[in-house]
Amino acid sequence: MKSKRPGTNTICTHIGEVKDEQFKGSVSPLFMGSSYAYEGVDVKRYPRYFNTPNQEALCKKIAMLEHTEGALIFGSGMAAVSTTMLAFLQQGDHVVLQKTLYGGTYNFVVEELHKFGIEYSFTQGFSEEDFSKEIKENTKVIFIETPSNPLMLITDLKMIHRLAKKHNIISMIDNTFASPINQNPHDFGIDICLHSATKYMGGHSDICAGAVAASQEHIDRIWNLAKNLGGSLSDYTVWLLERSMKTMKLRVKAQNRNAKRMAKWLDNHALVKKVYYPGLKDHPDHELAKSQMRGYSGMLSFELVDEINPDLFMESLSLIKQSMSLAGIESTILSPKKTSHALLSSEERQRQGIGDGLLRFSVGIEEKEDLINDIEQAFRKVNDKSLEKSVV
Ligand SMILES: *Cc1c(COP(=O)(O)O)cnc(C)c1O
């Protein structure tokens, strides 16, 4: 039997278009209206009901890309994460979360859940035993993020599915780092896939949005809370996101390829101590990553040798910009010590494997040679400055 699913580039380009019946244009018209008829219509539409024409259309694209029945788009990744968690948790419930989560998710959990009387535990590690140990009678949700930030560690999707099934728990994944181009967790039995669409889905560092993809039953449950919390995305941004997603596979594939090449190059560099990229054969989770990902994403991190001052190195880069965010078509770099993990003590960071010289590199689509030249000239500058100091 022939599969009906179109190819991924075709889905990115065509699925979930708003048909322009009037002028027959080839681009979705944008409906900014916040006021729709309620008599004689099959759907009562309103932006905060997540069902304007542009929202509805884009949800189809996201659902098809994540191999799920439904999807919803939110005003930010955190609106998607918080609404989805709260839709499945209530007073007296417990959630198990993977150690090392995106900082915003971590903050939401530790700052907000206790106000709802919801308990939580973080795992010690990534193994089945680590997750099993934390599951209790009242555990309702298991929440993971793979690849992890910033060390790109991999959580076993099949193992999480098995555990969740055994204990009758809803499984959720933050699939932002992989994007639906590299990983479809629903195929491995994960119930709910979350995205910060600010990252690979948007891809140009000019959109803040979020998404969730799941079965229609689960989407309906999330929608029931979403309409009350009100974290919908403005239709203008929905329209921009649709445009961005048309090129998502092209961008992400280029970023995958660039990241793998840069990982190999950095791995062989005398001034680099260690590279963390699941696409490298010596990454501890390489085989697991290979079994559940189609590509290894554009994210990697690396640690400089102790002689190189990481702050000086980052300041000396010119093409590669220092930036808080990630996944844009432009390469950016960040120091976890100064940003995402700044609130932890140096000792706690060390315990998590995040050395002070660790840098997170979001690889863009520039030519590899230009990225290498930029890094080489930064190393030369840092070396010159170190020499100046030793002379003085
Ligand atoms: C950025 C990010 C988020 C939060 O998304 P926002 O769009 O900033 O709200 C959640 N998870 C991961 C992995 C992220 O990188």
The ligand as a MOL file (V3000), in Angstrom:
LIG
                    3D

  0  0  0     0  0            999 V3000
M  V30 BEGIN CTAB
M  V30 COUNTS 15 15 0 0 0
M  V30 BEGIN ATOM
M  V30 1 C 13.6970 28.5420 24.4370 0
M  V30 2 C 13.2620 27.2410 24.9770 0
M  V30 3 C 12.0470 27.1030 25.6780 0
M  V30 4 C 11.1540 28.2850 26.0040 0
M  V30 5 O 10.6400 28.8720 24.8740 0
M  V30 6 P 10.2160 30.4290 24.7910 0
M  V30 7 O 9.7390 30.5230 23.3730 0
M  V30 8 O 11.4110 31.2320 25.1110 0
M  V30 9 O 9.1310 30.6400 25.7900 0
M  V30 10 C 11.6880 25.8520 26.1350 0
M  V30 11 N 12.4830 24.7820 25.9150 0
M  V30 12 C 13.6520 24.8720 25.2610 0
M  V30 13 C 14.4840 23.6480 25.0730 0
M  V30 14 C 14.0950 26.1000 24.7730 0
M  V30 15 O 15.2590 26.1840 24.1350 0
M  V30 END ATOM
M  V30 BEGIN BOND
M  V30 1 1 1 2
M  V30 2 1 2 3
M  V30 3 2 2 14
M  V30 4 1 3 4
M  V30 5 2 3 10
M  V30 6 1 4 5
M  V30 7 1 5 6
M  V30 8 2 6 7
M  V30 9 1 6 8
M  V30 10 1 6 9
M  V30 11 1 10 11
M  V30 12 2 11 12
M  V30 13 1 12 13
M  V30 14 1 12 14
M  V30 15 1 14 15
M  V30 END BOND
M  V30 END CTAB
M  END
